[in-house]
Amino acid sequence: MNYREIIRTAFSSLLSNKLRSILTMLGVIIGVAAVIMMIAIGAGTEATISEQINGLGSNLIFINESFSRGGPGQGPTNQRGGLKYSDVEAIRSQVTGIAGVSVDQSASSLTAKINDITLEDLTLVGTTPDYLTVRNLEMGSGRFFTEEETTKGSKVVVLGSSVADTLFPDGDPLGQVITVDNVKLTVIGVMAPKGLVSGTDFDSQIYGPIQLVFKKFTPSMFGRIMGDRVRMIFVSVADDGDMQSVINQITILLANRHKVETDALDFNISTQSDIIKTASSTTESFRTLLAGVAGVSLIVGGIGIMNIMLVSVTERTREIGLRQAIGATPLDIRVQFLSEALMLSLFGGILGVVAGVGGSYLFGAFGGMRTVVLPYSVLLSFLSAAAVGIFFGYVPAKNAAELDPIVALRHE
Protein backbone atom coordinates (compact mmCIF):
# COMPACT_ATOMS: atom_id res chain seq x y z
CA MET A 1 0.00 0.00 0.00
CA ASN A 2 1.64 3.21 -1.23
CA TYR A 3 0.33 5.96 1.08
CA ARG A 4 1.97 8.70 -0.95
CA GLU A 5 0.16 7.52 -4.05
CA ILE A 6 -3.12 7.28 -2.10
CA ILE A 7 -2.79 10.87 -0.90
CA ARG A 8 -1.87 12.10 -4.39
CA THR A 9 -4.84 10.29 -5.93
CA ALA A 10 -7.20 11.61 -3.26
CA PHE A 11 -5.97 15.16 -3.79
CA SER A 12 -6.37 14.85 -7.57
CA SER A 13 -9.89 13.51 -7.13
CA LEU A 14 -10.88 16.48 -5.00
CA LEU A 15 -9.30 18.97 -7.41
CA SER A 16 -11.19 17.47 -10.33
CA ASN A 17 -14.42 18.66 -8.70
CA LYS A 18 -13.31 21.92 -7.08
CA LEU A 19 -16.71 23.54 -6.62
CA ARG A 20 -18.26 20.40 -5.18
CA SER A 21 -15.33 19.94 -2.81
CA ILE A 22 -15.54 23.54 -1.61
CA LEU A 23 -19.28 23.32 -1.02
CA THR A 24 -18.79 20.04 0.86
CA MET A 25 -16.11 21.59 3.07
CA LEU A 26 -18.31 24.60 3.78
CA GLY A 27 -20.34 22.73 6.39
CA VAL A 28 -17.18 21.70 8.24
CA ILE A 29 -15.75 25.23 7.97
CA ILE A 30 -18.88 26.76 9.46
CA GLY A 31 -19.04 24.12 12.20
CA VAL A 32 -15.42 24.52 13.29
CA ALA A 33 -15.60 28.32 13.15
CA ALA A 34 -18.86 28.34 15.12
CA VAL A 35 -17.44 26.12 17.90
CA ILE A 36 -14.35 28.32 18.30
CA MET A 37 -16.34 31.56 18.27
CA MET A 38 -19.02 30.36 20.69
CA ILE A 39 -16.44 29.14 23.19
CA ALA A 40 -14.49 32.40 22.75
CA ILE A 41 -17.62 34.46 23.51
CA GLY A 42 -18.36 32.40 26.62
CA ALA A 43 -14.76 32.60 27.84
CA GLY A 44 -14.69 36.35 27.20
CA THR A 45 -17.86 36.85 29.22
CA GLU A 46 -16.42 34.81 32.09
CA ALA A 47 -13.15 36.77 32.02
CA THR A 48 -15.02 40.08 32.01
CA ILE A 49 -17.14 39.09 35.01
CA SER A 50 -14.06 37.93 36.91
CA GLU A 51 -12.18 41.16 36.19
CA GLN A 52 -15.14 43.31 37.21
CA ILE A 53 -15.54 41.47 40.52
CA ASN A 54 -11.80 41.66 41.22
CA GLY A 55 -11.89 45.33 40.23
CA LEU A 56 -14.09 46.07 43.24
CA GLY A 57 -11.07 45.57 45.47
CA SER A 58 -8.72 42.88 46.70
CA ASN A 59 -9.40 39.98 49.11
CA LEU A 60 -12.92 41.24 49.71
CA ILE A 61 -15.58 39.78 51.98
CA PHE A 62 -19.18 40.87 51.36
CA ILE A 63 -21.64 40.93 54.27
CA ASN A 64 -25.27 41.58 53.38
CA GLU A 65 -28.64 41.23 55.04
CA SER A 66 -30.39 37.86 54.88
CA PHE A 67 -34.00 37.90 53.75
CA SER A 68 -36.82 35.41 54.14
CA ARG A 69 -40.19 35.37 52.40
CA GLY A 70 -43.17 36.54 54.36
CA GLY A 71 -46.74 35.31 54.20
CA PRO A 72 -49.04 35.06 51.15
CA GLY A 73 -48.71 38.08 48.92
CA GLN A 74 -45.76 39.43 50.89
CA GLY A 75 -42.30 40.01 49.54
CA PRO A 76 -38.97 39.23 51.18
CA THR A 77 -38.68 40.42 54.76
CA ASN A 78 -35.62 40.75 56.95
CA GLN A 79 -35.38 38.09 59.61
CA ARG A 80 -33.98 40.33 62.37
CA GLY A 81 -32.78 43.87 62.76
CA GLY A 82 -30.37 43.66 59.83
CA LEU A 83 -26.95 45.20 59.43
CA LYS A 84 -26.25 48.53 61.11
CA TYR A 85 -23.57 51.14 60.72
CA SER A 86 -22.37 50.34 64.23
CA ASP A 87 -21.45 46.84 63.00
CA VAL A 88 -18.74 48.44 60.89
CA GLU A 89 -16.92 49.89 63.88
CA ALA A 90 -17.33 46.62 65.77
CA ILE A 91 -15.70 44.68 62.96
CA ARG A 92 -12.91 47.25 62.61
CA SER A 93 -12.04 47.16 66.31
CA GLN A 94 -12.59 43.49 67.17
CA VAL A 95 -11.66 41.44 64.10
CA THR A 96 -7.98 40.74 63.41
CA GLY A 97 -6.36 40.14 60.02
CA ILE A 98 -8.22 42.83 58.10
CA ALA A 99 -6.90 45.76 56.07
CA GLY A 100 -10.07 47.82 56.14
CA VAL A 101 -13.85 47.86 56.64
CA SER A 102 -16.19 50.03 54.67
CA VAL A 103 -19.85 50.57 53.94
CA ASP A 104 -21.64 52.86 51.55
CA GLN A 105 -25.05 54.46 51.49
CA SER A 106 -25.89 56.25 48.26
CA ALA A 107 -28.13 59.21 47.58
CA SER A 108 -28.98 59.47 43.91
CA SER A 109 -30.61 61.90 41.47
CA LEU A 110 -28.88 64.87 43.10
CA THR A 111 -27.95 68.19 41.50
CA ALA A 112 -24.58 69.86 42.03
CA LYS A 113 -24.02 73.55 41.29
CA ILE A 114 -21.17 76.02 41.34
CA ASN A 115 -21.46 79.46 39.78
CA ASP A 116 -23.24 78.93 36.45
CA ILE A 117 -22.35 75.24 36.05
CA THR A 118 -24.94 72.63 36.97
CA LEU A 119 -24.54 68.85 36.99
CA GLU A 120 -27.73 66.81 37.32
CA ASP A 121 -28.54 63.18 38.14
CA LEU A 122 -25.53 62.87 40.41
CA THR A 123 -24.90 60.13 42.97
CA LEU A 124 -23.39 60.91 46.37
CA VAL A 125 -21.78 57.87 47.99
CA GLY A 126 -21.73 58.12 51.76
CA THR A 127 -18.91 55.96 53.08
CA THR A 128 -16.00 55.65 55.53
CA PRO A 129 -12.26 56.43 55.41
CA ASP A 130 -11.38 52.78 54.61
CA TYR A 131 -13.28 53.07 51.32
CA LEU A 132 -10.06 53.75 49.41
CA THR A 133 -8.36 50.63 50.79
CA VAL A 134 -11.36 48.35 50.40
CA ARG A 135 -12.23 49.45 46.87
CA ASN A 136 -8.61 49.75 45.74
CA LEU A 137 -9.00 53.43 44.81
CA GLU A 138 -6.45 56.24 44.79
CA MET A 139 -6.59 59.98 45.31
CA GLY A 140 -5.69 62.17 42.38
CA SER A 141 -5.29 65.30 44.48
CA GLY A 142 -6.18 66.49 47.96
CA ARG A 143 -7.25 63.97 50.58
CA PHE A 144 -10.08 61.67 51.63
CA PHE A 145 -12.19 62.51 54.70
CA THR A 146 -11.07 61.40 58.14
CA GLU A 147 -12.70 59.27 60.85
CA GLU A 148 -13.56 62.39 62.81
CA GLU A 149 -15.23 64.00 59.78
CA THR A 150 -17.16 60.78 59.21
CA THR A 151 -18.39 60.62 62.80
CA LYS A 152 -19.46 64.28 62.82
CA GLY A 153 -20.99 64.12 59.34
CA SER A 154 -18.84 67.06 58.24
CA LYS A 155 -19.93 68.88 55.10
CA VAL A 156 -16.96 67.82 52.98
CA VAL A 157 -16.91 66.03 49.66
CA VAL A 158 -14.48 64.22 47.36
CA LEU A 159 -15.18 64.43 43.64
CA GLY A 160 -14.85 61.74 41.03
CA SER A 161 -12.45 62.73 38.26
CA SER A 162 -15.08 63.33 35.56
CA VAL A 163 -17.28 65.31 37.99
CA ALA A 164 -14.30 67.51 38.84
CA ASP A 165 -13.59 68.10 35.14
CA THR A 166 -17.21 69.10 34.53
CA LEU A 167 -17.66 71.41 37.51
CA PHE A 168 -14.17 72.92 37.38
CA PRO A 169 -13.06 72.83 33.73
CA ASP A 170 -10.45 75.56 34.20
CA GLY A 171 -9.66 75.68 37.90
CA ASP A 172 -8.53 73.75 40.96
CA PRO A 173 -11.54 72.34 42.83
CA LEU A 174 -9.73 71.93 46.17
CA GLY A 175 -11.17 74.28 48.79
CA GLN A 176 -14.09 75.30 46.56
CA VAL A 177 -17.67 75.07 47.83
CA ILE A 178 -20.33 73.35 45.74
CA THR A 179 -24.06 73.16 46.41
CA VAL A 180 -25.56 69.67 46.33
CA ASP A 181 -29.35 69.78 46.68
CA ASN A 182 -29.20 72.97 48.79
CA VAL A 183 -26.41 71.60 51.01
CA LYS A 184 -23.09 73.43 50.71
CA LEU A 185 -20.10 71.05 50.68
CA THR A 186 -16.40 71.88 50.66
CA VAL A 187 -14.27 69.98 48.15
CA ILE A 188 -11.29 68.38 49.92
CA GLY A 189 -10.10 65.98 47.23
CA VAL A 190 -10.42 64.55 43.74
CA MET A 191 -10.23 60.82 43.02
CA ALA A 192 -7.81 59.41 40.48
CA PRO A 193 -9.57 58.05 37.37
CA LYS A 194 -10.97 54.55 37.94
CA GLY A 195 -13.49 54.07 35.15
CA LEU A 196 -16.40 51.66 34.91
CA VAL A 197 -16.22 48.61 37.19
CA SER A 198 -19.10 46.12 37.58
CA GLY A 199 -21.51 48.64 36.10
CA THR A 200 -20.43 51.44 38.43
CA ASP A 201 -18.73 54.53 37.05
CA PHE A 202 -16.56 55.63 39.97
CA ASP A 203 -15.46 58.76 38.10
CA SER A 204 -18.98 60.17 37.79
CA GLN A 205 -19.81 59.99 41.52
CA ILE A 206 -19.01 62.16 44.52
CA TYR A 207 -18.07 60.84 47.97
CA GLY A 208 -18.83 62.11 51.46
CA PRO A 209 -19.00 60.91 55.08
CA ILE A 210 -21.77 58.36 55.57
CA GLN A 211 -23.19 60.29 58.54
CA LEU A 212 -23.60 63.27 56.22
CA VAL A 213 -25.79 61.14 53.95
CA PHE A 214 -27.80 59.87 56.91
CA LYS A 215 -28.42 63.41 58.18
CA LYS A 216 -28.80 65.50 55.04
CA PHE A 217 -29.61 63.26 52.09
CA THR A 218 -31.89 60.56 53.52
CA PRO A 219 -35.64 61.36 53.36
CA SER A 220 -36.94 61.92 56.89
CA MET A 221 -39.63 59.21 56.77
CA PHE A 222 -37.25 56.69 55.23
CA GLY A 223 -34.61 57.67 57.78
CA ARG A 224 -36.99 57.09 60.68
CA ILE A 225 -37.81 53.62 59.40
CA MET A 226 -34.30 52.56 58.44
CA GLY A 227 -32.29 54.37 61.09
CA ASP A 228 -28.60 53.62 60.55
CA ARG A 229 -29.24 50.31 58.77
CA VAL A 230 -26.99 49.53 55.82
CA ARG A 231 -27.38 47.05 53.00
CA MET A 232 -23.85 45.70 52.69
CA ILE A 233 -20.53 45.86 54.53
CA PHE A 234 -17.24 45.36 52.72
CA VAL A 235 -14.23 43.90 54.51
CA SER A 236 -10.77 43.76 52.94
CA VAL A 237 -8.58 40.97 54.31
CA ALA A 238 -4.93 41.91 54.90
CA ASP A 239 -2.30 40.32 52.66
CA ASP A 240 -0.98 38.32 55.61
CA GLY A 241 -4.46 37.60 56.97
CA ASP A 242 -6.38 34.33 56.76
CA MET A 243 -9.67 34.64 54.85
CA GLN A 244 -11.45 31.82 56.66
CA SER A 245 -10.32 33.03 60.06
CA VAL A 246 -11.67 36.51 59.32
CA ILE A 247 -15.00 35.05 58.15
CA ASN A 248 -15.29 32.98 61.32
CA GLN A 249 -14.53 36.00 63.53
CA ILE A 250 -17.10 38.15 61.72
CA THR A 251 -19.74 35.42 61.91
CA ILE A 252 -19.35 34.99 65.67
CA LEU A 253 -19.13 38.75 66.32
CA LEU A 254 -22.25 39.69 64.34
CA ALA A 255 -24.21 36.70 65.61
CA ASN A 256 -23.56 37.86 69.17
CA ARG A 257 -24.37 41.49 68.35
CA HIS A 258 -27.61 40.56 66.56
CA LYS A 259 -28.49 37.93 69.20
CA VAL A 260 -29.00 35.13 66.67
CA GLU A 261 -27.76 31.56 66.47
CA THR A 262 -24.98 30.72 64.01
CA ASP A 263 -27.33 28.34 62.20
CA ALA A 264 -30.01 31.05 61.81
CA LEU A 265 -28.01 34.13 60.85
CA ASP A 266 -29.73 37.32 59.72
CA PHE A 267 -26.84 38.08 57.36
CA ASN A 268 -24.92 36.35 54.58
CA ILE A 269 -21.15 36.33 54.09
CA SER A 270 -19.55 35.72 50.70
CA THR A 271 -16.19 36.33 49.06
CA GLN A 272 -15.03 37.36 45.63
CA SER A 273 -14.05 33.73 44.98
CA ASP A 274 -17.60 32.61 45.79
CA ILE A 275 -19.11 35.12 43.41
CA ILE A 276 -16.60 34.33 40.66
CA LYS A 277 -17.18 30.60 41.13
CA THR A 278 -20.95 31.02 40.84
CA ALA A 279 -20.63 33.24 37.79
CA SER A 280 -18.11 30.83 36.22
CA SER A 281 -20.41 27.84 36.64
CA THR A 282 -23.21 29.77 34.96
CA THR A 283 -21.08 30.99 32.05
CA GLU A 284 -19.47 27.57 31.68
CA SER A 285 -22.89 25.96 31.25
CA PHE A 286 -23.78 28.70 28.77
CA ARG A 287 -20.51 28.15 26.93
CA THR A 288 -21.07 24.39 26.76
CA LEU A 289 -24.57 24.96 25.41
CA LEU A 290 -23.27 27.31 22.73
CA ALA A 291 -20.51 24.87 21.77
CA GLY A 292 -23.06 22.04 21.55
CA VAL A 293 -25.32 24.08 19.29
CA ALA A 294 -22.33 25.00 17.14
CA GLY A 295 -21.27 21.33 17.08
CA VAL A 296 -24.50 20.50 15.25
CA SER A 297 -23.03 22.36 12.29
CA LEU A 298 -20.12 19.90 12.30
CA ILE A 299 -22.55 16.98 12.15
CA VAL A 300 -24.37 18.64 9.26
CA GLY A 301 -21.01 19.08 7.54
CA GLY A 302 -20.25 15.40 8.15
CA ILE A 303 -23.55 14.40 6.57
CA GLY A 304 -22.59 16.51 3.57
CA ILE A 305 -19.28 14.65 3.32
CA MET A 306 -21.06 11.27 3.47
CA ASN A 307 -23.53 12.36 0.81
CA ILE A 308 -20.85 13.53 -1.60
CA MET A 309 -18.68 10.46 -1.01
CA LEU A 310 -21.62 8.14 -1.73
CA VAL A 311 -22.20 10.04 -4.96
CA SER A 312 -18.48 9.76 -5.74
CA VAL A 313 -18.54 5.98 -5.21
CA THR A 314 -21.46 5.68 -7.62
CA GLU A 315 -19.74 7.90 -10.23
CA ARG A 316 -16.43 6.01 -9.96
CA THR A 317 -17.76 2.46 -9.85
CA ARG A 318 -16.00 1.53 -13.09
CA GLU A 319 -12.74 3.09 -11.84
CA ILE A 320 -13.02 1.00 -8.67
CA GLY A 321 -13.50 -2.15 -10.77
CA LEU A 322 -10.42 -1.36 -12.87
CA ARG A 323 -8.29 -0.81 -9.78
CA GLN A 324 -9.49 -4.09 -8.31
CA ALA A 325 -8.73 -5.85 -11.60
CA ILE A 326 -5.10 -4.72 -11.54
CA GLY A 327 -4.54 -5.84 -7.96
CA ALA A 328 -6.01 -3.29 -5.55
CA THR A 329 -7.29 -4.98 -2.39
CA PRO A 330 -10.52 -4.02 -0.55
CA LEU A 331 -8.31 -2.40 2.08
CA ASP A 332 -6.65 -0.23 -0.61
CA ILE A 333 -10.07 0.90 -1.88
CA ARG A 334 -11.33 1.57 1.66
CA VAL A 335 -8.25 3.61 2.57
CA GLN A 336 -8.50 5.54 -0.70
CA PHE A 337 -12.02 6.79 -0.07
CA LEU A 338 -11.43 7.32 3.62
CA SER A 339 -8.44 9.47 2.69
CA GLU A 340 -10.60 11.62 0.44
CA ALA A 341 -13.23 12.09 3.17
CA LEU A 342 -10.53 12.84 5.76
CA MET A 343 -8.85 15.31 3.43
CA LEU A 344 -12.13 17.14 2.92
CA SER A 345 -12.68 17.40 6.67
CA LEU A 346 -9.07 18.38 7.46
CA PHE A 347 -8.96 21.12 4.83
CA GLY A 348 -12.35 22.31 6.06
CA GLY A 349 -11.03 22.16 9.64
CA ILE A 350 -7.96 24.27 8.81
CA LEU A 351 -10.07 26.90 7.05
CA GLY A 352 -12.60 26.74 9.90
CA VAL A 353 -9.87 27.39 12.48
CA VAL A 354 -8.68 30.42 10.52
CA ALA A 355 -12.26 31.69 10.18
CA GLY A 356 -13.08 30.98 13.83
CA VAL A 357 -9.99 32.66 15.30
CA GLY A 358 -10.23 35.61 12.92
CA GLY A 359 -13.97 35.93 13.47
CA SER A 360 -13.52 35.87 17.25
CA TYR A 361 -11.03 38.73 17.17
CA LEU A 362 -13.20 40.73 14.77
CA PHE A 363 -16.30 40.11 16.89
CA GLY A 364 -14.42 41.21 19.99
CA ALA A 365 -13.10 44.32 18.26
CA PHE A 366 -16.34 45.47 16.62
CA GLY A 367 -19.15 43.54 18.31
CA GLY A 368 -19.01 45.22 21.71
CA MET A 369 -18.48 41.90 23.51
CA ARG A 370 -15.16 40.57 24.71
CA THR A 371 -13.91 37.29 23.24
CA VAL A 372 -11.08 35.04 24.45
CA VAL A 373 -9.85 32.34 22.07
CA LEU A 374 -8.96 29.27 24.12
CA PRO A 375 -6.26 26.99 22.66
CA TYR A 376 -8.20 23.88 23.62
CA SER A 377 -11.19 25.03 21.56
CA VAL A 378 -9.00 25.22 18.44
CA LEU A 379 -7.59 21.75 19.05
CA LEU A 380 -11.00 20.33 19.98
CA SER A 381 -12.75 21.68 16.92
CA PHE A 382 -9.96 20.55 14.56
CA LEU A 383 -9.88 17.02 15.98
CA SER A 384 -13.68 16.93 15.84
CA ALA A 385 -13.52 17.81 12.16
CA ALA A 386 -11.08 14.94 11.56
CA ALA A 387 -13.33 12.56 13.53
CA VAL A 388 -16.33 13.69 11.51
CA GLY A 389 -14.47 12.96 8.26
CA ILE A 390 -13.52 9.44 9.39
CA PHE A 391 -16.95 8.65 10.86
CA PHE A 392 -19.05 9.87 7.96
CA GLY A 393 -16.54 8.71 5.34
CA TYR A 394 -16.46 5.13 6.60
CA VAL A 395 -19.78 3.96 5.07
CA PRO A 396 -18.99 5.22 1.53
CA ALA A 397 -15.47 3.73 1.80
CA LYS A 398 -16.92 0.43 3.00
CA ASN A 399 -19.43 0.37 0.11
CA ALA A 400 -16.63 1.02 -2.38
CA ALA A 401 -14.44 -1.74 -0.92
CA GLU A 402 -17.28 -4.28 -1.09
CA LEU A 403 -18.07 -3.74 -4.78
CA ASP A 404 -17.82 -6.88 -6.90
CA PRO A 405 -15.06 -6.31 -9.50
CA ILE A 406 -17.05 -7.96 -12.34
CA VAL A 407 -20.17 -5.89 -11.60
CA ALA A 408 -18.07 -2.76 -11.24
CA LEU A 409 -16.38 -3.28 -14.64
CA ARG A 410 -19.75 -3.71 -16.33
CA HIS A 411 -21.02 -0.45 -14.81
CA GLU A 412 -21.59 2.33 -17.34
C-alpha positions in Angstrom: 0.0 0.0 0.0 1.6 3.2 -1.2 0.3 6.0 1.1 2.0 8.7 -0.9 0.2 7.5 -4.0 -3.1 7.3 -2.1 -2.8 10.9 -0.9 -1.9 12.1 -4.4 -4.8 10.3 -5.9 -7.2 11.6 -3.3 -6.0 15.2 -3.8 -6.4 14.9 -7.6 -9.9 13.5 -7.1 -10.9 16.5 -5.0 -9.3 19.0 -7.4 -11.2 17.5 -10.3 -14.4 18.7 -8.7 -13.3 21.9 -7.1 -16.7 23.5 -6.6 -18.3 20.4 -5.2 -15.3 19.9 -2.8 -15.5 23.5 -1.6 -19.3 23.3 -1.0 -18.8 20.0 0.9 -16.1 21.6 3.1 -18.3 24.6 3.8 -20.3 22.7 6.4 -17.2 21.7 8.2 -15.7 25.2 8.0 -18.9 26.8 9.5 -19.0 24.1 12.2 -15.4 24.5 13.3 -15.6 28.3 13.2 -18.9 28.3 15.1 -17.4 26.1 17.9 -14.3 28.3 18.3 -16.3 31.6 18.3 -19.0 30.4 20.7 -16.4 29.1 23.2 -14.5 32.4 22.7 -17.6 34.5 23.5 -18.4 32.4 26.6 -14.8 32.6 27.8 -14.7 36.3 27.2 -17.9 36.8 29.2 -16.4 34.8 32.1 -13.1 36.8 32.0 -15.0 40.1 32.0 -17.1 39.1 35.0 -14.1 37.9 36.9 -12.2 41.2 36.2 -15.1 43.3 37.2 -15.5 41.5 40.5 -11.8 41.7 41.2 -11.9 45.3 40.2 -14.1 46.1 43.2 -11.1 45.6 45.5 -8.7 42.9 46.7 -9.4 40.0 49.1 -12.9 41.2 49.7 -15.6 39.8 52.0 -19.2 40.9 51.4 -21.6 40.9 54.3 -25.3 41.6 53.4 -28.6 41.2 55.0 -30.4 37.9 54.9 -34.0 37.9 53.7 -36.8 35.4 54.1 -40.2 35.4 52.4 -43.2 36.5 54.4 -46.7 35.3 54.2 -49.0 35.1 51.2 -48.7 38.1 48.9 -45.8 39.4 50.9 -42.3 40.0 49.5 -39.0 39.2 51.2 -38.7 40.4 54.8 -35.6 40.7 56.9 -35.4 38.1 59.6 -34.0 40.3 62.4 -32.8 43.9 62.8 -30.4 43.7 59.8 -26.9 45.2 59.4 -26.3 48.5 61.1 -23.6 51.1 60.7 -22.4 50.3 64.2 -21.4 46.8 63.0 -18.7 48.4 60.9 -16.9 49.9 63.9 -17.3 46.6 65.8 -15.7 44.7 63.0 -12.9 47.2 62.6 -12.0 47.2 66.3 -12.6 43.5 67.2 -11.7 41.4 64.1 -8.0 40.7 63.4 -6.4 40.1 60.0 -8.2 42.8 58.1 -6.9 45.8 56.1 -10.1 47.8 56.1 -13.8 47.9 56.6 -16.2 50.0 54.7 -19.8 50.6 53.9 -21.6 52.9 51.6 -25.1 54.5 51.5 -25.9 56.2 48.3 -28.1 59.2 47.6 -29.0 59.5 43.9 -30.6 61.9 41.5 -28.9 64.9 43.1 -28.0 68.2 41.5 -24.6 69.9 42.0 -24.0 73.6 41.3 -21.2 76.0 41.3 -21.5 79.5 39.8 -23.2 78.9 36.5 -22.3 75.2 36.1 -24.9 72.6 37.0 -24.5 68.9 37.0 -27.7 66.8 37.3 -28.5 63.2 38.1 -25.5 62.9 40.4 -24.9 60.1 43.0 -23.4 60.9 46.4 -21.8 57.9 48.0 -21.7 58.1 51.8 -18.9 56.0 53.1 -16.0 55.6 55.5 -12.3 56.4 55.4 -11.4 52.8 54.6 -13.3 53.1 51.3 -10.1 53.7 49.4 -8.4 50.6 50.8 -11.4 48.4 50.4 -12.2 49.4 46.9 -8.6 49.8 45.7 -9.0 53.4 44.8 -6.4 56.2 44.8 -6.6 60.0 45.3 -5.7 62.2 42.4 -5.3 65.3 44.5 -6.2 66.5 48.0 -7.3 64.0 50.6 -10.1 61.7 51.6 -12.2 62.5 54.7 -11.1 61.4 58.1 -12.7 59.3 60.8 -13.6 62.4 62.8 -15.2 64.0 59.8 -17.2 60.8 59.2 -18.4 60.6 62.8 -19.5 64.3 62.8 -21.0 64.1 59.3 -18.8 67.1 58.2 -19.9 68.9 55.1 -17.0 67.8 53.0 -16.9 66.0 49.7 -14.5 64.2 47.4 -15.2 64.4 43.6 -14.9 61.7 41.0 -12.5 62.7 38.3 -15.1 63.3 35.6 -17.3 65.3 38.0 -14.3 67.5 38.8 -13.6 68.1 35.1 -17.2 69.1 34.5 -17.7 71.4 37.5 -14.2 72.9 37.4 -13.1 72.8 33.7 -10.5 75.6 34.2 -9.7 75.7 37.9 -8.5 73.8 41.0 -11.5 72.3 42.8 -9.7 71.9 46.2 -11.2 74.3 48.8 -14.1 75.3 46.6 -17.7 75.1 47.8 -20.3 73.3 45.7 -24.1 73.2 46.4 -25.6 69.7 46.3 -29.4 69.8 46.7 -29.2 73.0 48.8 -26.4 71.6 51.0 -23.1 73.4 50.7 -20.1 71.1 50.7 -16.4 71.9 50.7 -14.3 70.0 48.2 -11.3 68.4 49.9 -10.1 66.0 47.2 -10.4 64.5 43.7 -10.2 60.8 43.0 -7.8 59.4 40.5 -9.6 58.0 37.4 -11.0 54.6 37.9 -13.5 54.1 35.2 -16.4 51.7 34.9 -16.2 48.6 37.2 -19.1 46.1 37.6 -21.5 48.6 36.1 -20.4 51.4 38.4 -18.7 54.5 37.1 -16.6 55.6 40.0 -15.5 58.8 38.1 -19.0 60.2 37.8 -19.8 60.0 41.5 -19.0 62.2 44.5 -18.1 60.8 48.0 -18.8 62.1 51.5 -19.0 60.9 55.1 -21.8 58.4 55.6 -23.2 60.3 58.5 -23.6 63.3 56.2 -25.8 61.1 53.9 -27.8 59.9 56.9 -28.4 63.4 58.2 -28.8 65.5 55.0 -29.6 63.3 52.1 -31.9 60.6 53.5 -35.6 61.4 53.4 -36.9 61.9 56.9 -39.6 59.2 56.8 -37.3 56.7 55.2 -34.6 57.7 57.8 -37.0 57.1 60.7 -37.8 53.6 59.4 -34.3 52.6 58.4 -32.3 54.4 61.1 -28.6 53.6 60.5 -29.2 50.3 58.8 -27.0 49.5 55.8 -27.4 47.1 53.0 -23.8 45.7 52.7 -20.5 45.9 54.5 -17.2 45.4 52.7 -14.2 43.9 54.5 -10.8 43.8 52.9 -8.6 41.0 54.3 -4.9 41.9 54.9 -2.3 40.3 52.7 -1.0 38.3 55.6 -4.5 37.6 57.0 -6.4 34.3 56.8 -9.7 34.6 54.8 -11.5 31.8 56.7 -10.3 33.0 60.1 -11.7 36.5 59.3 -15.0 35.1 58.1 -15.3 33.0 61.3 -14.5 36.0 63.5 -17.1 38.2 61.7 -19.7 35.4 61.9 -19.4 35.0 65.7 -19.1 38.7 66.3 -22.3 39.7 64.3 -24.2 36.7 65.6 -23.6 37.9 69.2 -24.4 41.5 68.3 -27.6 40.6 66.6 -28.5 37.9 69.2 -29.0 35.1 66.7 -27.8 31.6 66.5 -25.0 30.7 64.0 -27.3 28.3 62.2 -30.0 31.0 61.8 -28.0 34.1 60.8 -29.7 37.3 59.7 -26.8 38.1 57.4 -24.9 36.3 54.6 -21.2 36.3 54.1 -19.6 35.7 50.7 -16.2 36.3 49.1 -15.0 37.4 45.6 -14.1 33.7 45.0 -17.6 32.6 45.8 -19.1 35.1 43.4 -16.6 34.3 40.7 -17.2 30.6 41.1 -20.9 31.0 40.8 -20.6 33.2 37.8 -18.1 30.8 36.2 -20.4 27.8 36.6 -23.2 29.8 35.0 -21.1 31.0 32.1 -19.5 27.6 31.7 -22.9 26.0 31.2 -23.8 28.7 28.8 -20.5 28.1 26.9 -21.1 24.4 26.8 -24.6 25.0 25.4 -23.3 27.3 22.7 -20.5 24.9 21.8 -23.1 22.0 21.6 -25.3 24.1 19.3 -22.3 25.0 17.1 -21.3 21.3 17.1 -24.5 20.5 15.3 -23.0 22.4 12.3 -20.1 19.9 12.3 -22.5 17.0 12.2 -24.4 18.6 9.3 -21.0 19.1 7.5 -20.2 15.4 8.1 -23.5 14.4 6.6 -22.6 16.5 3.6 -19.3 14.7 3.3 -21.1 11.3 3.5 -23.5 12.4 0.8 -20.8 13.5 -1.6 -18.7 10.5 -1.0 -21.6 8.1 -1.7 -22.2 10.0 -5.0 -18.5 9.8 -5.7 -18.5 6.0 -5.2 -21.5 5.7 -7.6 -19.7 7.9 -10.2 -16.4 6.0 -10.0 -17.8 2.5 -9.8 -16.0 1.5 -13.1 -12.7 3.1 -11.8 -13.0 1.0 -8.7 -13.5 -2.1 -10.8 -10.4 -1.4 -12.9 -8.3 -0.8 -9.8 -9.5 -4.1 -8.3 -8.7 -5.8 -11.6 -5.1 -4.7 -11.5 -4.5 -5.8 -8.0 -6.0 -3.3 -5.6 -7.3 -5.0 -2.4 -10.5 -4.0 -0.6 -8.3 -2.4 2.1 -6.7 -0.2 -0.6 -10.1 0.9 -1.9 -11.3 1.6 1.7 -8.2 3.6 2.6 -8.5 5.5 -0.7 -12.0 6.8 -0.1 -11.4 7.3 3.6 -8.4 9.5 2.7 -10.6 11.6 0.4 -13.2 12.1 3.2 -10.5 12.8 5.8 -8.8 15.3 3.4 -12.1 17.1 2.9 -12.7 17.4 6.7 -9.1 18.4 7.5 -9.0 21.1 4.8 -12.3 22.3 6.1 -11.0 22.2 9.6 -8.0 24.3 8.8 -10.1 26.9 7.0 -12.6 26.7 9.9 -9.9 27.4 12.5 -8.7 30.4 10.5 -12.3 31.7 10.2 -13.1 31.0 13.8 -10.0 32.7 15.3 -10.2 35.6 12.9 -14.0 35.9 13.5 -13.5 35.9 17.2 -11.0 38.7 17.2 -13.2 40.7 14.8 -16.3 40.1 16.9 -14.4 41.2 20.0 -13.1 44.3 18.3 -16.3 45.5 16.6 -19.1 43.5 18.3 -19.0 45.2 21.7 -18.5 41.9 23.5 -15.2 40.6 24.7 -13.9 37.3 23.2 -11.1 35.0 24.4 -9.9 32.3 22.1 -9.0 29.3 24.1 -6.3 27.0 22.7 -8.2 23.9 23.6 -11.2 25.0 21.6 -9.0 25.2 18.4 -7.6 21.7 19.0 -11.0 20.3 20.0 -12.8 21.7 16.9 -10.0 20.6 14.6 -9.9 17.0 16.0 -13.7 16.9 15.8 -13.5 17.8 12.2 -11.1 14.9 11.6 -13.3 12.6 13.5 -16.3 13.7 11.5 -14.5 13.0 8.3 -13.5 9.4 9.4 -16.9 8.6 10.9 -19.0 9.9 8.0 -16.5 8.7 5.3 -16.5 5.1 6.6 -19.8 4.0 5.1 -19.0 5.2 1.5 -15.5 3.7 1.8 -16.9 0.4 3.0 -19.4 0.4 0.1 -16.6 1.0 -2.4 -14.4 -1.7 -0.9 -17.3 -4.3 -1.1 -18.1 -3.7 -4.8 -17.8 -6.9 -6.9 -15.1 -6.3 -9.5 -17.1 -8.0 -12.3 -20.2 -5.9 -11.6 -18.1 -2.8 -11.2 -16.4 -3.3 -14.6 -19.8 -3.7 -16.3 -21.0 -0.5 -14.8 -21.6 2.3 -17.3 
